[in-house]
Amino acid sequence: MTRRTWNETAIEAELLANSAELGRFPKRAELTARGVGGLWSAMQRNGGIDAWRARVLAASKPGVVAATTHDDIARRAYFLAQERGGDPMDNWLAAEQELRAA
């Protein structure tokens, strides 16, 4: 079996596809049955199940904008710092602007 690398983009794509097929947020057992059991653990490591559930809900309702949490901004600022280095405050502000504009 091939190991998958779960980044936020891969998590979101797989989660949205499974949610669309089921018509709701998938359960852990359903993900395992579909061959993507590692997705549940990846969601826990990358913001938590509740945060991903909120993202799926927001994506399913086009007119509704999900609230950006402090943790979302911190996570994006961390990845920006890894990508480009620089001043932490600049990365934080860039992450906040990027996430709130989306």
C-alpha positions as CSV (number, residue, x, y, z in Angstrom):
1,M,0.0,0.0,0.0
2,T,1.3,3.4,-0.9
3,R,1.7,6.0,1.9
4,R,0.1,9.4,1.2
5,T,1.5,12.7,2.2
6,W,-1.3,14.7,3.7
7,N,-0.9,18.4,3.3
8,E,-3.8,20.9,3.7
9,T,-4.5,20.9,0.0
10,A,-4.7,17.1,-0.2
11,I,-6.8,16.9,2.9
12,E,-9.3,19.4,1.6
13,A,-9.6,17.9,-1.9
14,E,-10.2,14.3,-0.5
15,L,-12.5,15.5,2.2
16,L,-14.6,17.6,-0.1
17,A,-14.9,14.7,-2.6
18,N,-16.0,12.3,0.1
19,S,-18.4,14.7,1.6
20,A,-19.9,15.5,-1.7
21,E,-20.4,11.7,-2.4
22,L,-22.0,11.1,1.0
23,G,-23.9,14.4,1.2
24,R,-22.5,15.1,4.7
25,F,-19.3,15.1,6.6
26,P,-17.8,11.5,6.6
27,K,-17.3,9.4,9.7
28,R,-14.0,7.8,10.5
29,A,-15.2,4.3,9.6
30,E,-16.5,5.5,6.2
31,L,-13.1,7.0,5.4
32,T,-11.4,3.8,6.3
33,A,-13.8,1.8,4.2
34,R,-13.0,4.1,1.3
35,G,-9.3,3.5,1.6
36,V,-8.4,6.9,3.1
37,G,-8.3,6.1,6.8
38,G,-5.2,8.2,7.3
39,L,-7.3,11.3,6.4
40,W,-8.9,11.3,9.8
41,S,-5.5,11.4,11.6
42,A,-4.3,14.1,9.1
43,M,-7.3,16.3,9.9
44,Q,-6.6,15.9,13.6
45,R,-2.9,16.9,13.1
46,N,-3.9,19.9,10.9
47,G,-6.4,21.9,12.9
48,G,-8.7,19.3,14.3
49,I,-11.9,17.5,13.1
50,D,-14.2,20.4,14.1
51,A,-12.2,22.9,12.0
52,W,-12.3,20.7,9.0
53,R,-16.0,20.1,9.5
54,A,-16.6,23.9,9.5
55,R,-14.5,24.2,6.3
56,V,-16.6,21.5,4.6
57,L,-19.8,23.2,5.7
58,A,-18.6,26.6,4.5
59,A,-17.7,25.1,1.1
60,S,-21.1,23.5,0.8
61,K,-22.8,26.8,1.3
62,P,-21.3,29.2,-1.2
63,G,-22.8,32.4,0.3
64,V,-21.6,31.6,3.8
65,V,-18.1,32.7,4.8
66,A,-16.4,30.7,7.5
67,A,-14.8,32.6,10.4
68,T,-11.0,32.6,10.3
69,T,-9.7,31.5,13.7
70,H,-6.5,32.4,15.5
71,D,-5.2,28.9,14.9
72,D,-5.9,29.1,11.2
73,I,-3.8,32.3,11.0
74,A,-1.0,30.8,13.2
75,R,-0.8,27.7,11.0
76,R,-0.7,29.7,7.7
77,A,1.9,32.1,9.2
78,Y,4.0,29.1,10.2
79,F,4.0,27.8,6.7
80,L,4.8,31.2,5.3
81,A,7.8,31.4,7.6
82,Q,8.9,28.0,6.4
83,E,8.5,29.0,2.8
84,R,10.1,32.5,2.8
85,G,11.6,33.2,6.3
86,G,11.5,36.8,7.3
87,D,9.9,38.8,10.1
88,P,7.3,36.8,12.1
89,M,5.0,39.8,12.3
90,D,5.1,40.2,8.5
91,N,4.2,36.6,8.1
92,W,1.4,36.8,10.6
93,L,-0.1,39.9,8.8
94,A,0.3,38.3,5.4
95,A,-1.4,35.1,6.6
96,E,-4.2,37.1,8.2
97,Q,-4.8,39.1,5.1
98,E,-4.7,36.0,2.8
99,L,-7.1,34.1,4.9
100,R,-9.6,36.9,5.5
101,A,-9.6,37.8,1.8
102,A,-10.5,34.3,0.7
